[in-house]
């Protein structure tokens, strides 16, 4: 009987794969895994190694948190948006963004401690 972590994680990987528009065959090709192995992971029947999970999440462009802490999906989407905006800027703009975020976080965390 498959374990709940494997079943839930596999279901989440399947959902993300489909959101990205990949078939199991395409994901298998991109990850150098067999389609059968991808299917087994998605069904919660296979217990993938860290290396295999790392490869799959890298190809899908998601973090482990998205797979194992799905309650944080909104946060992950926001982080992905911020990352995209950051990467779209030239180096000088990225330095300004990073300095601004550091200042805001510092101010917000100082305010919470009072």
C-alpha positions in Angstrom: 0.0 0.0 0.0 1.5 3.4 -1.0 2.4 5.8 1.7 0.4 9.1 1.9 3.5 11.3 1.4 4.3 9.4 -1.8 0.7 9.5 -3.1 0.2 13.2 -2.3 3.6 14.2 -3.6 3.1 12.2 -6.8 -0.3 13.7 -7.3 1.1 17.2 -6.9 4.0 16.4 -9.3 1.4 15.2 -11.9 -0.7 18.4 -11.5 2.4 20.6 -11.9 3.6 18.6 -14.9 0.2 19.1 -16.5 0.1 22.8 -15.6 3.5 23.1 -17.5 2.0 21.3 -20.5 4.2 18.3 -20.4 3.2 14.7 -21.1 4.8 12.0 -19.0 6.9 11.1 -22.1 8.2 14.6 -22.5 9.1 14.9 -18.8 10.8 11.5 -19.0 12.9 12.7 -21.9 13.8 16.0 -20.2 14.8 14.2 -17.0 16.4 11.2 -18.6 14.1 8.9 -16.6 11.8 6.3 -18.0 8.1 7.1 -18.6 7.3 4.1 -16.4 9.3 5.6 -13.5 7.6 9.0 -13.9 4.2 7.2 -13.9 5.2 5.2 -10.8 6.2 8.4 -8.9 3.0 10.2 -9.9 0.9 7.3 -8.7 2.8 7.1 -5.4 4.0 3.7 -6.1 7.7 4.6 -6.5 9.8 6.2 -3.8 12.1 8.5 -5.8 15.6 9.3 -4.6 16.6 12.9 -3.7 18.5 13.1 -6.9 15.5 12.0 -9.0 13.2 14.5 -7.1 15.8 17.3 -7.6 15.9 16.5 -11.3 12.2 16.5 -11.7 11.6 19.7 -9.7 14.4 21.5 -11.6 12.9 20.6 -14.9 9.4 21.7 -13.8 10.8 24.9 -12.3 9.4 24.4 -8.8 10.8 24.0 -5.3 10.4 21.0 -3.0 8.1 23.1 -0.9 5.6 23.2 -3.7 5.5 19.4 -3.8 5.5 18.7 0.0 3.9 21.9 1.4 1.1 22.6 -1.0 -0.5 25.0 1.4 2.3 27.4 0.5 1.3 27.4 -3.2 0.3 31.1 -3.1 3.6 32.1 -1.5 5.4 30.0 -4.1 3.6 31.8 -7.0 4.4 35.1 -5.4 8.1 34.2 -5.1 8.1 33.0 -8.7 6.6 36.3 -9.8 9.2 38.3 -7.8 12.0 36.1 -9.2 10.8 36.8 -12.8 10.6 40.5 -12.2 14.1 40.5 -10.6 15.6 38.6 -13.4 14.1 40.9 -16.0 16.0 43.8 -14.6 19.5 44.9 -15.5 22.2 44.4 -12.9 21.9 47.9 -11.4 18.2 47.4 -11.1 18.6 44.1 -9.3 21.0 45.7 -6.8 18.4 48.4 -6.1 15.6 45.8 -5.7 17.7 43.7 -3.3 18.7 46.7 -1.2 15.0 47.9 -1.1 13.8 44.4 0.0 16.4 44.2 2.7 15.4 47.6 4.0 11.7 46.7 4.0 12.2 43.3 5.7 14.5 45.0 8.3 11.8 47.6 9.0 9.0 45.1 9.1 10.8 42.7 11.4 11.9 45.5 13.7 8.3 46.7 13.9 7.0 43.2 14.9 9.4 42.9 17.8 8.1 46.0 19.5 
